[in-house]
């Protein structure tokens, strides 16, 4: 299936959710548990992808779309893209399959960002105008531990077909706990929000989560 076809399926899935209810249904941090097939990739991508805009008057200052690298999304990637290669492909495999460089010790996201003024598209810079944070349902919040700019190529656009021509791509990592060692996410969490804020405005990507009430709820959640 082409990247363009996946993009159409993604928009259709998100549009259907918006038409049928005020927000997408809750997703499960632990996944559904069933065997995921390659043809389900577009649906899983839609489940773990959110978008938002920052406006200044009638002008769009920022458009951002992000995918949470949950365990379910990682499984879907593994079956849909068994042999991906190239610069963007290698980075994607490392983040989603190979899990090198302590990837599992963080909550990981891929985000594609467009800004009307290119100098604002600077999330990876130490002096960026944007503060990037992750907020759990219990208001436990952490700032990004690492933001890495990613060179966009055909492989990356196949995995994330929402990436636009004028976007910048970033991998964003957040610590599992805050300074008081409180978990940002666990099995009882009902939502998680990726927040990007500056004097220009605030964008929020929010995922509703289905809490799990069993012994796993008490155990620390490994990074997604």
C-alpha positions in Angstrom: 0.0 0.0 0.0 1.4 3.4 -1.0 2.2 6.2 1.5 -0.5 8.3 -0.1 -3.1 5.6 0.4 -2.1 5.3 4.1 -2.5 9.1 4.4 -6.0 9.0 2.9 -6.9 6.1 5.3 -5.6 8.1 8.2 -7.6 11.2 7.3 -10.7 9.0 6.8 -10.3 7.3 10.1 -9.8 10.6 12.0 -12.7 12.2 10.2 -15.0 9.4 11.0 -14.0 9.7 14.7 -14.7 13.4 14.7 -18.0 12.9 13.0 -19.2 10.2 15.4 -18.1 11.7 18.7 -16.5 14.7 20.3 -13.1 12.9 20.7 -11.5 9.6 19.6 -12.2 6.6 21.8 -9.6 5.7 24.5 -6.6 3.8 23.5 -4.8 1.1 25.6 -1.2 1.6 26.6 -0.8 -2.2 26.6 -2.6 -2.7 23.3 -5.5 -5.0 22.5 -3.3 -8.1 22.7 -4.4 -9.5 19.4 -2.0 -10.3 16.5 -1.6 -7.2 14.4 -1.4 -7.5 10.6 0.3 -5.2 8.2 -3.0 -4.1 6.8 -4.0 -2.7 10.2 -1.1 -0.2 10.3 -3.2 2.8 9.1 -5.8 2.2 11.9 -3.1 1.8 14.6 -1.3 4.9 13.3 -4.6 6.9 13.5 -5.1 5.6 17.1 -1.8 6.9 18.2 -1.6 10.1 16.2 -3.0 13.6 17.1 -2.8 17.1 15.5 -3.3 20.6 16.7 -2.7 24.2 15.5 -1.5 27.5 17.1 -3.3 30.5 15.8 -2.4 34.2 15.9 -5.6 36.1 15.0 -6.7 34.5 11.8 -3.2 33.2 10.9 -1.8 29.8 11.6 1.5 30.1 13.5 2.1 26.3 13.9 0.6 23.1 12.8 1.8 20.0 14.6 1.1 16.3 14.2 2.6 13.7 16.5 2.6 9.9 17.0 3.0 8.3 20.4 5.4 5.3 20.1 3.2 3.0 22.2 3.9 -0.7 22.4 0.9 -1.3 20.0 2.3 1.1 17.5 5.7 -0.4 17.6 4.2 -3.9 16.9 2.3 -2.5 14.0 5.4 -0.9 12.6 7.4 -4.1 12.9 4.9 -6.1 10.8 4.2 -3.3 8.2 7.8 -2.4 7.6 10.0 -5.5 8.0 12.7 -4.2 5.8 13.1 -0.4 5.9 16.4 1.3 5.1 17.9 4.7 4.5 18.6 7.6 6.9 15.0 8.1 8.1 14.4 4.3 8.0 17.4 3.5 10.2 16.3 6.1 12.8 12.8 4.7 12.7 13.9 1.1 13.2 16.2 2.1 16.1 13.3 3.9 17.8 10.6 1.3 17.1 12.2 -2.1 16.7 15.9 -2.2 17.7 15.3 0.0 20.8 19.0 0.9 21.1 20.4 3.8 23.2 18.0 3.2 26.1 14.9 4.0 24.1 12.7 2.0 26.4 13.7 4.2 29.3 11.6 7.1 27.8 8.2 7.9 26.5 8.9 8.5 22.8 7.1 10.5 20.1 7.6 11.5 16.5 6.3 14.9 15.6 6.0 16.8 12.3 5.9 20.6 12.7 5.1 23.4 10.3 5.5 27.0 11.2 4.5 30.0 9.1 7.9 31.6 9.9 10.7 29.0 9.6 12.8 30.5 12.4 10.1 29.4 14.8 10.6 25.8 13.8 13.4 25.2 16.3 12.2 22.6 18.8 15.6 20.9 18.9 17.6 24.0 19.7 18.7 24.6 23.4 17.3 28.2 23.2 14.1 27.2 21.4 11.1 29.5 21.9 9.0 26.4 22.6 8.7 24.5 25.8 7.8 20.8 25.1 6.3 18.8 28.0 4.3 15.7 28.7 1.4 15.7 31.2 -0.3 12.6 32.6 -3.9 12.4 33.8 -2.7 13.0 37.4 -1.0 16.3 36.3 2.4 14.8 36.7 4.4 16.7 34.1 7.9 16.4 32.7 9.9 18.4 30.2 11.4 16.7 27.2 14.7 15.0 28.0 15.9 15.0 24.4 14.6 16.5 21.1 16.4 15.3 17.9 15.8 16.8 14.5 15.2 14.1 11.9 16.1 14.4 8.2 12.9 13.5 6.3 13.1 11.0 3.5 10.8 8.7 1.6 11.1 5.9 4.2 10.0 8.2 7.0 7.1 9.6 5.0 6.0 6.0 4.4 5.8 5.4 8.1 4.3 8.8 8.9 2.4 9.8 5.8 1.1 13.0 7.3 4.5 14.6 7.0 4.2 17.6 4.7 6.7 19.1 2.3 7.5 22.1 4.5 7.5 20.2 7.8 10.4 19.6 10.2 10.5 16.2 11.8 11.6 15.5 15.4 12.0 12.6 17.8 11.0 13.7 21.3 11.9 11.7 24.5 10.4 12.2 27.9 11.5 10.7 31.2 9.2 8.1 32.8 9.1 10.0 36.1 9.3 13.6 37.4 11.8 15.0 39.8 9.7 13.5 42.7 9.9 10.1 41.1 6.2 10.1 40.3 5.3 8.1 37.1 3.9 10.2 34.3 1.9 7.2 33.1 0.8 3.9 34.6 -2.0 1.4 34.1 -4.5 3.7 35.8 -3.8 6.7 33.6 -6.8 8.1 31.7 -5.0 10.5 29.4 -1.7 11.8 28.3 -1.0 15.2 26.7 2.0 16.4 24.6 2.1 20.2 25.1 4.1 22.6 23.0 4.0 26.2 24.4 5.5 29.6 23.7 4.6 33.2 23.6 3.0 32.5 20.3 0.5 30.1 21.8 0.0 26.5 23.0 -0.6 23.3 21.0 -1.8 20.2 22.8 -1.9 16.6 21.5 -4.1 14.6 23.8 -4.7 10.9 23.9 -7.5 9.5 26.0 -6.4 6.2 27.6 -8.3 3.2 28.9 -7.2 2.5 32.4 -6.4 -1.1 33.3 -7.5 -2.3 36.8 -5.3 -5.3 37.6 -1.9 -6.1 39.0 -0.1 -4.3 36.1 -1.6 -1.0 37.2 0.7 -1.0 40.2 3.8 -1.8 38.3 6.0 0.8 36.6 5.2 1.2 33.0 8.1 0.8 30.6 8.7 3.5 28.0 6.5 3.3 24.9 
